[in-house]
Amino acid sequence: KQSVKVQANERSGFVTIEVSGVETARTVGAPALPVKSMLLAGRPESIVANVEVLGTQRLAGVKPIPTQVQPCRCATDREQKFEFNEAAYANPGNLYELTYLGAFRGQPITRLDVKLGAYNARDNSTVLFNDVNVEHNVPQYSFERGDYKDYLIVVPATLEASVKNLFDFKKGEGYNVIFQSLQTPQIT
């Protein structure tokens, strides 16, 4: 059983909801509610998912805080502003979302995000889905353990000398070390 932590922010009127061992939604400005993610083998257009909510917990008077842009680890800070998407609060949308992530060694990979909660703007309540059954028509994807011996090091030109020890160490372990220097870190 997962524990639910609810913390009110008196200043904003929003509430932070955390469920142990579960991620939070990623859509900026939308309610920050729990989401269960899994990787599936295939592209979104070939995936059919069925989500069945079997049990719920209603939290009256609880308006979840909106998901915010994560702080940047950039050389120059971006101005952070509070994001709130009124339409996302008014309409909870689908129970799941499919996002194509790309291919790994020729295998297309899609992330399935299943919502584990919804906000009801009409009565200012949040419903957490504490028992959910998820079915899909493709297998879950897991990275194969392999004997991958390529090791890529990408650093700005100013740091080339500082990674020499790492380069030598990995080469000594039998890796095919590939070194790429960048002129500016913003290219990554």
Rosetta blueprint (number, residue, H / E / L):
1 K L
2 Q L
3 S L
4 V E
5 K E
6 V E
7 Q E
8 A E
9 N L
10 E L
11 R L
12 S L
13 G L
14 F L
15 V E
16 T E
17 I E
18 E E
19 V E
20 S L
21 G L
22 V L
23 E E
24 T E
25 A L
26 R L
27 T L
28 V L
29 G L
30 A L
31 P E
32 A L
33 L L
34 P E
35 V E
36 K E
37 S E
38 M E
39 L E
40 L E
41 A E
42 G L
43 R L
44 P H
45 E H
46 S H
47 I L
48 V L
49 A E
50 N E
51 V E
52 E E
53 V E
54 L E
55 G E
56 T E
57 Q E
58 R E
59 L E
60 A E
61 G L
62 V L
63 K L
64 P E
65 I L
66 P E
67 T L
68 Q L
69 V L
70 Q L
71 P L
72 C L
73 R L
74 C L
75 A L
76 T L
77 D L
78 R L
79 E L
80 Q L
81 K L
82 F L
83 E L
84 F L
85 N L
86 E H
87 A H
88 A H
89 Y H
90 A H
91 N L
92 P L
93 G L
94 N L
95 L L
96 Y E
97 E E
98 L E
99 T E
100 Y E
101 L E
102 G E
103 A E
104 F E
105 R L
106 G L
107 Q E
108 P E
109 I E
110 T E
111 R E
112 L E
113 D E
114 V E
115 K E
116 L L
117 G E
118 A E
119 Y E
120 N E
121 A L
122 R L
123 D L
124 N L
125 S E
126 T E
127 V E
128 L E
129 F E
130 N E
131 D E
132 V E
133 N E
134 V E
135 E E
136 H E
137 N L
138 V L
139 P L
140 Q E
141 Y L
142 S L
143 F L
144 E L
145 R L
146 G L
147 D L
148 Y L
149 K L
150 D E
151 Y E
152 L E
153 I E
154 V E
155 V E
156 P E
157 A H
158 T H
159 L H
160 E H
161 A H
162 S H
163 V H
164 K H
165 N H
166 L H
167 F H
168 D H
169 F H
170 K H
171 K H
172 G H
173 E L
174 G L
175 Y L
176 N E
177 V E
178 I E
179 F E
180 Q E
181 S E
182 L E
183 Q L
184 T L
185 P H
186 Q H
187 I H
188 T L
